[in-house]
Amino acid sequence: MKYLWALIGLLYALLNIYTGYVLFTAGTSARLAQKGVMLQAPPVLGGIALAILALPLVWNSVRLAIGSQKSEVRTQKLSAKG
């Protein structure tokens, strides 16, 4: 079950990073560059912030997947001894 949650968390984080990329590229496009900094800044800054805020979720998902492997190995070793 932990792998499912790790996969869902990773998928959610990757979608956030992709959305941040789309916002960043939209903010740096020629269309918004002609309209000025006031209209260009929010998508650029929002895209960067969204991508940065998704990084801890990636880290926690990977840690959840790796941590469950270690606990399974520990459980198997304990059951083999007992």
PDB file of N, CA, C and O in Angstrom:
ATOM      1  N   MET A   1       0.826  -1.195   0.000  1.00  0.00           N
ATOM      2  CA  MET A   1       0.000   0.000   0.000  1.00  0.00           C
ATOM      3  C   MET A   1       0.873   1.264   0.000  1.00  0.00           C
ATOM      4  O   MET A   1       0.497   2.297  -0.553  1.00  0.00           O
ATOM      5  N   LYS A   2       2.059   1.150   0.641  1.00  0.00           N
ATOM      6  CA  LYS A   2       2.946   2.312   0.680  1.00  0.00           C
ATOM      7  C   LYS A   2       3.435   2.675  -0.716  1.00  0.00           C
ATOM      8  O   LYS A   2       3.634   3.849  -1.028  1.00  0.00           O
ATOM      9  N   TYR A   3       3.628   1.659  -1.556  1.00  0.00           N
ATOM     10  CA  TYR A   3       4.092   1.943  -2.910  1.00  0.00           C
ATOM     11  C   TYR A   3       3.037   2.703  -3.706  1.00  0.00           C
ATOM     12  O   TYR A   3       3.369   3.560  -4.525  1.00  0.00           O
ATOM     13  N   LEU A   4       1.786   2.394  -3.467  1.00  0.00           N
ATOM     14  CA  LEU A   4       0.709   3.104  -4.150  1.00  0.00           C
ATOM     15  C   LEU A   4       0.699   4.578  -3.748  1.00  0.00           C
ATOM     16  O   LEU A   4       0.568   5.456  -4.601  1.00  0.00           O
ATOM     17  N   TRP A   5       0.836   4.849  -2.446  1.00  0.00           N
ATOM     18  CA  TRP A   5       0.867   6.240  -1.986  1.00  0.00           C
ATOM     19  C   TRP A   5       2.105   6.952  -2.504  1.00  0.00           C
ATOM     20  O   TRP A   5       2.049   8.131  -2.851  1.00  0.00           O
ATOM     21  N   ALA A   6       3.218   6.240  -2.557  1.00  0.00           N
ATOM     22  CA  ALA A   6       4.441   6.851  -3.099  1.00  0.00           C
ATOM     23  C   ALA A   6       4.264   7.173  -4.579  1.00  0.00           C
ATOM     24  O   ALA A   6       4.708   8.224  -5.042  1.00  0.00           O
ATOM     25  N   LEU A   7       3.625   6.285  -5.317  1.00  0.00           N
ATOM     26  CA  LEU A   7       3.388   6.514  -6.739  1.00  0.00           C
ATOM     27  C   LEU A   7       2.426   7.675  -6.958  1.00  0.00           C
ATOM     28  O   LEU A   7       2.637   8.496  -7.850  1.00  0.00           O
ATOM     29  N   ILE A   8       1.379   7.748  -6.156  1.00  0.00           N
ATOM     30  CA  ILE A   8       0.420   8.851  -6.271  1.00  0.00           C
ATOM     31  C   ILE A   8       1.097  10.178  -5.926  1.00  0.00           C
ATOM     32  O   ILE A   8       0.883  11.179  -6.610  1.00  0.00           O
ATOM     33  N   GLY A   9       1.903  10.188  -4.879  1.00  0.00           N
ATOM     34  CA  GLY A   9       2.623  11.405  -4.500  1.00  0.00           C
ATOM     35  C   GLY A   9       3.596  11.841  -5.573  1.00  0.00           C
ATOM     36  O   GLY A   9       3.713  13.032  -5.862  1.00  0.00           O
ATOM     37  N   LEU A  10       4.301  10.883  -6.169  1.00  0.00           N
ATOM     38  CA  LEU A  10       5.245  11.203  -7.233  1.00  0.00           C
ATOM     39  C   LEU A  10       4.523  11.741  -8.461  1.00  0.00           C
ATOM     40  O   LEU A  10       4.986  12.698  -9.082  1.00  0.00           O
ATOM     41  N   LEU A  11       3.399  11.138  -8.815  1.00  0.00           N
ATOM     42  CA  LEU A  11       2.620  11.608  -9.955  1.00  0.00           C
ATOM     43  C   LEU A  11       2.106  13.026  -9.720  1.00  0.00           C
ATOM     44  O   LEU A  11       2.156  13.866 -10.618  1.00  0.00           O
ATOM     45  N   TYR A  12       1.617  13.286  -8.520  1.00  0.00           N
ATOM     46  CA  TYR A  12       1.121  14.619  -8.182  1.00  0.00           C
ATOM     47  C   TYR A  12       2.244  15.655  -8.248  1.00  0.00           C
ATOM     48  O   TYR A  12       2.051  16.759  -8.757  1.00  0.00           O
ATOM     49  N   ALA A  13       3.414  15.292  -7.732  1.00  0.00           N
ATOM     50  CA  ALA A  13       4.549  16.215  -7.758  1.00  0.00           C
ATOM     51  C   ALA A  13       5.017  16.472  -9.188  1.00  0.00           C
ATOM     52  O   ALA A  13       5.342  17.608  -9.535  1.00  0.00           O
ATOM     53  N   LEU A  14       5.054  15.442 -10.013  1.00  0.00           N
ATOM     54  CA  LEU A  14       5.471  15.634 -11.400  1.00  0.00           C
ATOM     55  C   LEU A  14       4.475  16.494 -12.169  1.00  0.00           C
ATOM     56  O   LEU A  14       4.874  17.298 -13.010  1.00  0.00           O
ATOM     57  N   LEU A  15       3.198  16.335 -11.892  1.00  0.00           N
ATOM     58  CA  LEU A  15       2.201  17.199 -12.525  1.00  0.00           C
ATOM     59  C   LEU A  15       2.351  18.651 -12.068  1.00  0.00           C
ATOM     60  O   LEU A  15       2.160  19.573 -12.860  1.00  0.00           O
ATOM     61  N   ASN A  16       2.694  18.859 -10.787  1.00  0.00           N
ATOM     62  CA  ASN A  16       2.946  20.219 -10.304  1.00  0.00           C
ATOM     63  C   ASN A  16       4.157  20.823 -10.987  1.00  0.00           C
ATOM     64  O   ASN A  16       4.136  21.994 -11.365  1.00  0.00           O
ATOM     65  N   ILE A  17       5.210  20.042 -11.149  1.00  0.00           N
ATOM     66  CA  ILE A  17       6.410  20.543 -11.817  1.00  0.00           C
ATOM     67  C   ILE A  17       6.105  20.873 -13.270  1.00  0.00           C
ATOM     68  O   ILE A  17       6.572  21.888 -13.786  1.00  0.00           O
ATOM     69  N   TYR A  18       5.324  20.025 -13.934  1.00  0.00           N
ATOM     70  CA  TYR A  18       4.953  20.300 -15.325  1.00  0.00           C
ATOM     71  C   TYR A  18       4.097  21.559 -15.423  1.00  0.00           C
ATOM     72  O   TYR A  18       4.284  22.366 -16.334  1.00  0.00           O
ATOM     73  N   THR A  19       3.162  21.732 -14.493  1.00  0.00           N
ATOM     74  CA  THR A  19       2.340  22.942 -14.488  1.00  0.00           C
ATOM     75  C   THR A  19       3.198  24.182 -14.257  1.00  0.00           C
ATOM     76  O   THR A  19       2.973  25.224 -14.872  1.00  0.00           O
ATOM     77  N   GLY A  20       4.177  24.062 -13.371  1.00  0.00           N
ATOM     78  CA  GLY A  20       5.108  25.167 -13.158  1.00  0.00           C
ATOM     79  C   GLY A  20       5.900  25.492 -14.406  1.00  0.00           C
ATOM     80  O   GLY A  20       6.152  26.660 -14.704  1.00  0.00           O
ATOM     81  N   TYR A  21       6.294  24.456 -15.140  1.00  0.00           N
ATOM     82  CA  TYR A  21       7.014  24.668 -16.399  1.00  0.00           C
ATOM     83  C   TYR A  21       6.128  25.379 -17.425  1.00  0.00           C
ATOM     84  O   TYR A  21       6.582  26.286 -18.121  1.00  0.00           O
ATOM     85  N   VAL A  22       4.872  24.965 -17.512  1.00  0.00           N
ATOM     86  CA  VAL A  22       3.947  25.601 -18.457  1.00  0.00           C
ATOM     87  C   VAL A  22       3.717  27.064 -18.082  1.00  0.00           C
ATOM     88  O   VAL A  22       3.689  27.930 -18.956  1.00  0.00           O
ATOM     89  N   LEU A  23       3.554  27.341 -16.797  1.00  0.00           N
ATOM     90  CA  LEU A  23       3.386  28.729 -16.370  1.00  0.00           C
ATOM     91  C   LEU A  23       4.629  29.561 -16.678  1.00  0.00           C
ATOM     92  O   LEU A  23       4.527  30.697 -17.141  1.00  0.00           O
ATOM     93  N   PHE A  24       5.805  28.986 -16.416  1.00  0.00           N
ATOM     94  CA  PHE A  24       7.045  29.710 -16.671  1.00  0.00           C
ATOM     95  C   PHE A  24       7.214  30.015 -18.156  1.00  0.00           C
ATOM     96  O   PHE A  24       7.573  31.134 -18.524  1.00  0.00           O
ATOM     97  N   THR A  25       6.957  29.021 -19.013  1.00  0.00           N
ATOM     98  CA  THR A  25       7.110  29.258 -20.447  1.00  0.00           C
ATOM     99  C   THR A  25       6.052  30.225 -20.972  1.00  0.00           C
ATOM    100  O   THR A  25       6.319  30.987 -21.901  1.00  0.00           O
ATOM    101  N   ALA A  26       4.852  30.202 -20.387  1.00  0.00           N
ATOM    102  CA  ALA A  26       3.829  31.163 -20.804  1.00  0.00           C
ATOM    103  C   ALA A  26       4.222  32.574 -20.391  1.00  0.00           C
ATOM    104  O   ALA A  26       3.960  33.533 -21.118  1.00  0.00           O
ATOM    105  N   GLY A  27       4.849  32.703 -19.225  1.00  0.00           N
ATOM    106  CA  GLY A  27       5.256  34.020 -18.763  1.00  0.00           C
ATOM    107  C   GLY A  27       6.422  34.596 -19.538  1.00  0.00           C
ATOM    108  O   GLY A  27       6.579  35.814 -19.615  1.00  0.00           O
ATOM    109  N   THR A  28       7.235  33.734 -20.109  1.00  0.00           N
ATOM    110  CA  THR A  28       8.388  34.226 -20.872  1.00  0.00           C
ATOM    111  C   THR A  28       8.117  34.250 -22.375  1.00  0.00           C
ATOM    112  O   THR A  28       9.036  34.479 -23.161  1.00  0.00           O
ATOM    113  N   SER A  29       6.903  34.021 -22.773  1.00  0.00           N
ATOM    114  CA  SER A  29       6.577  34.003 -24.202  1.00  0.00           C
ATOM    115  C   SER A  29       6.575  35.422 -24.777  1.00  0.00           C
ATOM    116  O   SER A  29       6.572  36.411 -24.044  1.00  0.00           O
ATOM    117  N   ALA A  30       6.576  35.486 -26.067  1.00  0.00           N
ATOM    118  CA  ALA A  30       6.613  36.796 -26.754  1.00  0.00           C
ATOM    119  C   ALA A  30       5.329  37.580 -26.525  1.00  0.00           C
ATOM    120  O   ALA A  30       5.345  38.811 -26.488  1.00  0.00           O
ATOM    121  N   ARG A  31       4.222  36.869 -26.371  1.00  0.00           N
ATOM    122  CA  ARG A  31       2.935  37.547 -26.189  1.00  0.00           C
ATOM    123  C   ARG A  31       2.918  38.371 -24.899  1.00  0.00           C
ATOM    124  O   ARG A  31       2.495  39.526 -24.909  1.00  0.00           O
ATOM    125  N   LEU A  32       3.375  37.784 -23.796  1.00  0.00           N
ATOM    126  CA  LEU A  32       3.372  38.531 -22.540  1.00  0.00           C
ATOM    127  C   LEU A  32       4.557  39.483 -22.431  1.00  0.00           C
ATOM    128  O   LEU A  32       4.493  40.456 -21.680  1.00  0.00           O
ATOM    129  N   ALA A  33       5.625  39.224 -23.159  1.00  0.00           N
ATOM    130  CA  ALA A  33       6.781  40.125 -23.114  1.00  0.00           C
ATOM    131  C   ALA A  33       6.411  41.494 -23.674  1.00  0.00           C
ATOM    132  O   ALA A  33       6.975  42.504 -23.253  1.00  0.00           O
ATOM    133  N   GLN A  34       5.481  41.541 -24.607  1.00  0.00           N
ATOM    134  CA  GLN A  34       5.057  42.808 -25.192  1.00  0.00           C
ATOM    135  C   GLN A  34       4.152  43.596 -24.247  1.00  0.00           C
ATOM    136  O   GLN A  34       4.032  44.814 -24.377  1.00  0.00           O
ATOM    137  N   LYS A  35       3.518  42.911 -23.300  1.00  0.00           N
ATOM    138  CA  LYS A  35       2.533  43.569 -22.442  1.00  0.00           C
ATOM    139  C   LYS A  35       3.136  44.147 -21.171  1.00  0.00           C
ATOM    140  O   LYS A  35       2.453  44.868 -20.444  1.00  0.00           O
ATOM    141  N   GLY A  36       4.392  43.849 -20.887  1.00  0.00           N
ATOM    142  CA  GLY A  36       5.050  44.460 -19.736  1.00  0.00           C
ATOM    143  C   GLY A  36       5.321  43.499 -18.607  1.00  0.00           C
ATOM    144  O   GLY A  36       4.839  42.367 -18.577  1.00  0.00           O
ATOM    145  N   VAL A  37       6.116  43.999 -17.678  1.00  0.00           N
ATOM    146  CA  VAL A  37       6.578  43.180 -16.558  1.00  0.00           C
ATOM    147  C   VAL A  37       5.439  42.854 -15.594  1.00  0.00           C
ATOM    148  O   VAL A  37       5.427  41.777 -14.998  1.00  0.00           O
ATOM    149  N   MET A  38       4.502  43.752 -15.436  1.00  0.00           N
ATOM    150  CA  MET A  38       3.413  43.524 -14.477  1.00  0.00           C
ATOM    151  C   MET A  38       2.548  42.321 -14.854  1.00  0.00           C
ATOM    152  O   MET A  38       2.022  41.645 -13.970  1.00  0.00           O
ATOM    153  N   LEU A  39       2.396  42.048 -16.126  1.00  0.00           N
ATOM    154  CA  LEU A  39       1.641  40.875 -16.554  1.00  0.00           C
ATOM    155  C   LEU A  39       2.536  39.655 -16.755  1.00  0.00           C
ATOM    156  O   LEU A  39       2.044  38.527 -16.805  1.00  0.00           O
ATOM    157  N   GLN A  40       3.824  39.867 -16.870  1.00  0.00           N
ATOM    158  CA  GLN A  40       4.754  38.775 -17.118  1.00  0.00           C
ATOM    159  C   GLN A  40       5.239  38.130 -15.814  1.00  0.00           C
ATOM    160  O   GLN A  40       5.506  36.929 -15.784  1.00  0.00           O
ATOM    161  N   ALA A  41       5.354  38.904 -14.758  1.00  0.00           N
ATOM    162  CA  ALA A  41       5.943  38.409 -13.515  1.00  0.00           C
ATOM    163  C   ALA A  41       5.117  37.327 -12.807  1.00  0.00           C
ATOM    164  O   ALA A  41       5.708  36.341 -12.367  1.00  0.00           O
ATOM    165  N   PRO A  42       3.789  37.448 -12.669  1.00  0.00           N
ATOM    166  CA  PRO A  42       3.064  36.428 -11.913  1.00  0.00           C
ATOM    167  C   PRO A  42       3.180  35.002 -12.465  1.00  0.00           C
ATOM    168  O   PRO A  42       3.403  34.085 -11.675  1.00  0.00           O
ATOM    169  N   PRO A  43       3.041  34.764 -13.773  1.00  0.00           N
ATOM    170  CA  PRO A  43       3.203  33.380 -14.217  1.00  0.00           C
ATOM    171  C   PRO A  43       4.636  32.864 -14.066  1.00  0.00           C
ATOM    172  O   PRO A  43       4.844  31.687 -13.772  1.00  0.00           O
ATOM    173  N   VAL A  44       5.612  33.734 -14.266  1.00  0.00           N
ATOM    174  CA  VAL A  44       7.006  33.299 -14.133  1.00  0.00           C
ATOM    175  C   VAL A  44       7.303  32.936 -12.680  1.00  0.00           C
ATOM    176  O   VAL A  44       7.842  31.864 -12.405  1.00  0.00           O
ATOM    177  N   LEU A  45       6.954  33.823 -11.756  1.00  0.00           N
ATOM    178  CA  LEU A  45       7.219  33.566 -10.339  1.00  0.00           C
ATOM    179  C   LEU A  45       6.368  32.416  -9.808  1.00  0.00           C
ATOM    180  O   LEU A  45       6.829  31.614  -8.995  1.00  0.00           O
ATOM    181  N   GLY A  46       5.129  32.343 -10.272  1.00  0.00           N
ATOM    182  CA  GLY A  46       4.265  31.242  -9.849  1.00  0.00           C
ATOM    183  C   GLY A  46       4.759  29.899 -10.347  1.00  0.00           C
ATOM    184  O   GLY A  46       4.681  28.903  -9.629  1.00  0.00           O
ATOM    185  N   GLY A  47       5.262  29.861 -11.562  1.00  0.00           N
ATOM    186  CA  GLY A  47       5.806  28.625 -12.102  1.00  0.00           C
ATOM    187  C   GLY A  47       7.026  28.159 -11.347  1.00  0.00           C
ATOM    188  O   GLY A  47       7.180  26.971 -11.065  1.00  0.00           O
ATOM    189  N   ILE A  48       7.900  29.102 -11.017  1.00  0.00           N
ATOM    190  CA  ILE A  48       9.091  28.750 -10.240  1.00  0.00           C
ATOM    191  C   ILE A  48       8.700  28.272  -8.853  1.00  0.00           C
ATOM    192  O   ILE A  48       9.231  27.273  -8.369  1.00  0.00           O
ATOM    193  N   ALA A  49       7.779  28.973  -8.210  1.00  0.00           N
ATOM    194  CA  ALA A  49       7.345  28.595  -6.859  1.00  0.00           C
ATOM    195  C   ALA A  49       6.666  27.235  -6.858  1.00  0.00           C
ATOM    196  O   ALA A  49       6.891  26.437  -5.948  1.00  0.00           O
ATOM    197  N   LEU A  50       5.848  26.957  -7.850  1.00  0.00           N
ATOM    198  CA  LEU A  50       5.153  25.672  -7.912  1.00  0.00           C
ATOM    199  C   LEU A  50       6.133  24.528  -8.087  1.00  0.00           C
ATOM    200  O   LEU A  50       5.972  23.474  -7.472  1.00  0.00           O
ATOM    201  N   ALA A  51       7.137  24.720  -8.913  1.00  0.00           N
ATOM    202  CA  ALA A  51       8.138  23.671  -9.116  1.00  0.00           C
ATOM    203  C   ALA A  51       8.982  23.461  -7.860  1.00  0.00           C
ATOM    204  O   ALA A  51       9.304  22.326  -7.508  1.00  0.00           O
ATOM    205  N   ILE A  52       9.337  24.552  -7.188  1.00  0.00           N
ATOM    206  CA  ILE A  52      10.152  24.426  -5.978  1.00  0.00           C
ATOM    207  C   ILE A  52       9.358  23.768  -4.853  1.00  0.00           C
ATOM    208  O   ILE A  52       9.901  22.950  -4.111  1.00  0.00           O
ATOM    209  N   LEU A  53       8.092  24.115  -4.722  1.00  0.00           N
ATOM    210  CA  LEU A  53       7.276  23.536  -3.660  1.00  0.00           C
ATOM    211  C   LEU A  53       6.930  22.068  -3.907  1.00  0.00           C
ATOM    212  O   LEU A  53       6.504  21.375  -2.984  1.00  0.00           O
ATOM    213  N   ALA A  54       7.105  21.589  -5.132  1.00  0.00           N
ATOM    214  CA  ALA A  54       6.849  20.183  -5.423  1.00  0.00           C
ATOM    215  C   ALA A  54       8.040  19.296  -5.066  1.00  0.00           C
ATOM    216  O   ALA A  54       7.882  18.083  -4.930  1.00  0.00           O
ATOM    217  N   LEU A  55       9.216  19.875  -4.912  1.00  0.00           N
ATOM    218  CA  LEU A  55      10.413  19.075  -4.634  1.00  0.00           C
ATOM    219  C   LEU A  55      10.351  18.310  -3.306  1.00  0.00           C
ATOM    220  O   LEU A  55      10.764  17.151  -3.278  1.00  0.00           O
ATOM    221  N   PRO A  56       9.855  18.895  -2.200  1.00  0.00           N
ATOM    222  CA  PRO A  56       9.744  18.092  -0.973  1.00  0.00           C
ATOM    223  C   PRO A  56       8.793  16.903  -1.118  1.00  0.00           C
ATOM    224  O   PRO A  56       8.993  15.866  -0.486  1.00  0.00           O
ATOM    225  N   LEU A  57       7.773  17.050  -1.939  1.00  0.00           N
ATOM    226  CA  LEU A  57       6.854  15.936  -2.167  1.00  0.00           C
ATOM    227  C   LEU A  57       7.548  14.801  -2.911  1.00  0.00           C
ATOM    228  O   LEU A  57       7.303  13.629  -2.625  1.00  0.00           O
ATOM    229  N   VAL A  58       8.407  15.141  -3.856  1.00  0.00           N
ATOM    230  CA  VAL A  58       9.189  14.115  -4.554  1.00  0.00           C
ATOM    231  C   VAL A  58      10.093  13.405  -3.554  1.00  0.00           C
ATOM    232  O   VAL A  58      10.178  12.177  -3.552  1.00  0.00           O
ATOM    233  N   TRP A  59      10.766  14.176  -2.707  1.00  0.00           N
ATOM    234  CA  TRP A  59      11.667  13.597  -1.717  1.00  0.00           C
ATOM    235  C   TRP A  59      10.910  12.665  -0.765  1.00  0.00           C
ATOM    236  O   TRP A  59      11.378  11.562  -0.483  1.00  0.00           O
ATOM    237  N   ASN A  60       9.755  13.094  -0.272  1.00  0.00           N
ATOM    238  CA  ASN A  60       8.987  12.262   0.655  1.00  0.00           C
ATOM    239  C   ASN A  60       8.452  11.005  -0.013  1.00  0.00           C
ATOM    240  O   ASN A  60       8.386   9.954   0.623  1.00  0.00           O
ATOM    241  N   SER A  61       8.072  11.090  -1.274  1.00  0.00           N
ATOM    242  CA  SER A  61       7.578   9.910  -1.977  1.00  0.00           C
ATOM    243  C   SER A  61       8.690   8.891  -2.179  1.00  0.00           C
ATOM    244  O   SER A  61       8.484   7.692  -1.989  1.00  0.00           O
ATOM    245  N   VAL A  62       9.858   9.366  -2.561  1.00  0.00           N
ATOM    246  CA  VAL A  62      10.995   8.454  -2.741  1.00  0.00           C
ATOM    247  C   VAL A  62      11.395   7.848  -1.403  1.00  0.00           C
ATOM    248  O   VAL A  62      11.685   6.654  -1.323  1.00  0.00           O
ATOM    249  N   ARG A  63      11.411   8.661  -0.355  1.00  0.00           N
ATOM    250  CA  ARG A  63      11.756   8.151   0.972  1.00  0.00           C
ATOM    251  C   ARG A  63      10.738   7.124   1.463  1.00  0.00           C
ATOM    252  O   ARG A  63      11.108   6.148   2.115  1.00  0.00           O
ATOM    253  N   LEU A  64       9.473   7.336   1.156  1.00  0.00           N
ATOM    254  CA  LEU A  64       8.432   6.384   1.539  1.00  0.00           C
ATOM    255  C   LEU A  64       8.636   5.053   0.829  1.00  0.00           C
ATOM    256  O   LEU A  64       8.486   3.995   1.439  1.00  0.00           O
ATOM    257  N   ALA A  65       8.974   5.098  -0.450  1.00  0.00           N
ATOM    258  CA  ALA A  65       9.185   3.868  -1.202  1.00  0.00           C
ATOM    259  C   ALA A  65      10.433   3.135  -0.721  1.00  0.00           C
ATOM    260  O   ALA A  65      10.417   1.911  -0.593  1.00  0.00           O
ATOM    261  N   ILE A  66      11.507   3.862  -0.455  1.00  0.00           N
ATOM    262  CA  ILE A  66      12.743   3.231   0.006  1.00  0.00           C
ATOM    263  C   ILE A  66      12.597   2.739   1.439  1.00  0.00           C
ATOM    264  O   ILE A  66      13.089   1.664   1.783  1.00  0.00           O
ATOM    265  N   GLY A  67      11.932   3.512   2.260  1.00  0.00           N
ATOM    266  CA  GLY A  67      11.728   3.115   3.655  1.00  0.00           C
ATOM    267  C   GLY A  67      10.896   1.858   3.775  1.00  0.00           C
ATOM    268  O   GLY A  67      11.133   1.048   4.671  1.00  0.00           O
ATOM    269  N   SER A  68       9.935   1.676   2.903  1.00  0.00           N
ATOM    270  CA  SER A  68       9.112   0.466   2.972  1.00  0.00           C
ATOM    271  C   SER A  68       9.916  -0.753   2.545  1.00  0.00           C
ATOM    272  O   SER A  68       9.661  -1.853   3.035  1.00  0.00           O
ATOM    273  N   GLN A  69      10.882  -0.586   1.642  1.00  0.00           N
ATOM    274  CA  GLN A  69      11.739  -1.705   1.261  1.00  0.00           C
ATOM    275  C   GLN A  69      12.606  -2.127   2.432  1.00  0.00           C
ATOM    276  O   GLN A  69      12.772  -3.321   2.682  1.00  0.00           O
ATOM    277  N   LYS A  70      13.154  -1.172   3.145  1.00  0.00           N
ATOM    278  CA  LYS A  70      14.002  -1.493   4.286  1.00  0.00           C
ATOM    279  C   LYS A  70      13.202  -2.178   5.379  1.00  0.00           C
ATOM    280  O   LYS A  70      13.698  -3.120   5.997  1.00  0.00           O
ATOM    281  N   SER A  71      11.986  -1.735   5.635  1.00  0.00           N
ATOM    282  CA  SER A  71      11.175  -2.359   6.679  1.00  0.00           C
ATOM    283  C   SER A  71      10.749  -3.764   6.278  1.00  0.00           C
ATOM    284  O   SER A  71      10.624  -4.635   7.140  1.00  0.00           O
ATOM    285  N   GLU A  72      10.523  -4.007   4.981  1.00  0.00           N
ATOM    286  CA  GLU A  72      10.177  -5.355   4.534  1.00  0.00           C
ATOM    287  C   GLU A  72      11.353  -6.305   4.709  1.00  0.00           C
ATOM    288  O   GLU A  72      11.173  -7.450   5.124  1.00  0.00           O
ATOM    289  N   VAL A  73      12.556  -5.835   4.395  1.00  0.00           N
ATOM    290  CA  VAL A  73      13.748  -6.671   4.584  1.00  0.00           C
ATOM    291  C   VAL A  73      13.946  -6.962   6.036  1.00  0.00           C
ATOM    292  O   VAL A  73      14.270  -8.095   6.395  1.00  0.00           O
ATOM    293  N   ARG A  74      13.763  -5.979   6.894  1.00  0.00           N
ATOM    294  CA  ARG A  74      13.904  -6.166   8.344  1.00  0.00           C
ATOM    295  C   ARG A  74      12.883  -7.168   8.846  1.00  0.00           C
ATOM    296  O   ARG A  74      13.213  -8.015   9.676  1.00  0.00           O
ATOM    297  N   THR A  75      11.654  -7.095   8.365  1.00  0.00           N
ATOM    298  CA  THR A  75      10.609  -8.030   8.771  1.00  0.00           C
ATOM    299  C   THR A  75      10.928  -9.438   8.319  1.00  0.00           C
ATOM    300  O   THR A  75      10.703 -10.392   9.064  1.00  0.00           O
ATOM    301  N   GLN A  76      11.446  -9.583   7.119  1.00  0.00           N
ATOM    302  CA  GLN A  76      11.812 -10.911   6.610  1.00  0.00           C
ATOM    303  C   GLN A  76      12.951 -11.507   7.413  1.00  0.00           C
ATOM    304  O   GLN A  76      12.959 -12.712   7.669  1.00  0.00           O
ATOM    305  N   LYS A  77      13.913 -10.689   7.817  1.00  0.00           N
ATOM    306  CA  LYS A  77      15.035 -11.194   8.629  1.00  0.00           C
ATOM    307  C   LYS A  77      14.549 -11.640  10.000  1.00  0.00           C
ATOM    308  O   LYS A  77      14.986 -12.668  10.518  1.00  0.00           O
ATOM    309  N   LEU A  78      13.634 -10.856  10.589  1.00  0.00           N
ATOM    310  CA  LEU A  78      13.115 -11.215  11.900  1.00  0.00           C
ATOM    311  C   LEU A  78      12.274 -12.483  11.851  1.00  0.00           C
ATOM    312  O   LEU A  78      12.328 -13.296  12.774  1.00  0.00           O
ATOM    313  N   SER A  79      11.502 -12.659  10.792  1.00  0.00           N
ATOM    314  CA  SER A  79      10.668 -13.857  10.685  1.00  0.00           C
ATOM    315  C   SER A  79      11.521 -15.082  10.390  1.00  0.00           C
ATOM    316  O   SER A  79      11.146 -16.190  10.774  1.00  0.00           O
ATOM    317  N   ALA A  80      12.654 -14.915   9.720  1.00  0.00           N
ATOM    318  CA  ALA A  80      13.535 -16.036   9.451  1.00  0.00           C
ATOM    319  C   ALA A  80      14.241 -16.493  10.728  1.00  0.00           C
ATOM    320  O   ALA A  80      14.511 -17.683  10.891  1.00  0.00           O
ATOM    321  N   LYS A  81      14.540 -15.572  11.622  1.00  0.00           N
ATOM    322  CA  LYS A  81      15.190 -15.924  12.892  1.00  0.00           C
ATOM    323  C   LYS A  81      14.213 -16.601  13.846  1.00  0.00           C
ATOM    324  O   LYS A  81      14.575 -17.526  14.574  1.00  0.00           O
ATOM    325  N   GLY A  82      12.975 -16.127  13.833  1.00  0.00           N
ATOM    326  CA  GLY A  82      11.981 -16.583  14.809  1.00  0.00           C
ATOM    327  C   GLY A  82      11.299 -17.802  14.392  1.00  0.00           C
ATOM    328  O   GLY A  82      10.436 -18.303  15.113  1.00  0.00           O
TER     329      GLY A  82
END
